[in-house]
């Protein structure tokens, strides 16, 4: 998927509208280690681990990601 946006402007816009950045913590790394080997994309796997630990619904366009435990929504 192509995403044509300036990352600096996108970040600033999100922060200005109340979004918060989520740092990768040790608890996320532990959860990452416990994930089943459904998908091997590292960025997706850390996002999945973070959503599980933090209790977030993961929004994705990847049907494979939605096979992991925890709430997700495919868009």
C-alpha positions as CSV (number, residue, x, y, z in Angstrom):
1,X,0.0,0.0,0.0
2,X,1.4,3.4,-0.9
3,X,1.0,6.2,1.6
4,X,1.7,9.6,0.2
5,X,2.1,11.8,3.2
6,X,4.9,13.7,4.9
7,X,5.6,11.8,8.1
8,X,6.5,14.9,10.0
9,X,3.3,16.6,9.1
10,X,1.2,13.5,9.8
11,X,2.8,13.1,13.2
12,X,2.3,16.8,14.1
13,X,-1.3,16.6,13.0
14,X,-2.0,13.5,15.1
15,X,-0.3,14.9,18.2
16,X,-2.1,18.2,17.7
17,X,-5.4,16.3,17.7
18,X,-4.8,14.5,21.0
19,X,-3.2,11.3,19.8
20,X,-0.4,9.9,21.9
21,X,2.7,8.0,20.9
22,X,3.2,4.6,22.3
23,X,6.7,3.5,23.1
24,X,7.8,-0.1,22.9
25,X,8.2,-1.3,26.5
26,X,9.6,-4.5,28.0
27,X,6.0,-5.9,28.5
28,X,5.5,-5.6,24.7
29,X,8.7,-7.5,24.0
30,X,7.5,-10.3,26.4
31,X,4.1,-10.4,24.6
32,X,5.9,-10.4,21.2
33,X,7.8,-13.6,22.3
34,X,4.5,-15.3,23.1
35,X,2.8,-14.6,19.7
36,X,2.1,-17.6,17.5
37,X,4.1,-17.7,14.2
38,X,1.2,-16.6,12.0
39,X,2.9,-13.6,10.4
40,X,6.6,-12.7,10.2
41,X,6.4,-9.0,9.5
42,X,8.3,-7.4,12.5
43,X,6.4,-4.1,12.6
44,X,3.1,-5.9,12.5
45,X,4.1,-8.3,15.2
46,X,5.2,-5.5,17.6
47,X,1.9,-3.6,16.9
48,X,0.0,-6.8,17.7
49,X,1.9,-7.3,20.9
50,X,1.3,-3.7,21.9
51,X,-2.4,-3.9,21.3
52,X,-2.7,-7.1,23.4
53,X,-0.8,-5.6,26.3
54,X,-2.5,-2.2,26.2
55,X,-6.0,-3.6,25.5
56,X,-6.4,-1.7,22.2
57,X,-8.3,-2.8,19.1
58,X,-5.8,-3.2,16.3
59,X,-6.9,-1.6,13.0
60,X,-5.4,-3.2,10.0
61,X,-5.8,-3.8,6.3
62,X,-4.1,-7.2,6.5
63,X,-6.4,-10.2,6.9
64,X,-3.5,-12.3,8.3
65,X,-3.0,-9.9,11.2
66,X,-6.6,-10.4,12.2
67,X,-5.9,-14.1,12.9
68,X,-4.0,-13.2,16.0
69,X,-5.7,-13.3,19.4
70,X,-7.2,-10.0,20.7
71,X,-9.6,-7.5,19.2
72,X,-8.9,-6.3,15.6
73,X,-10.7,-4.7,12.8
74,X,-9.9,-5.1,9.2
75,X,-10.5,-2.0,7.1
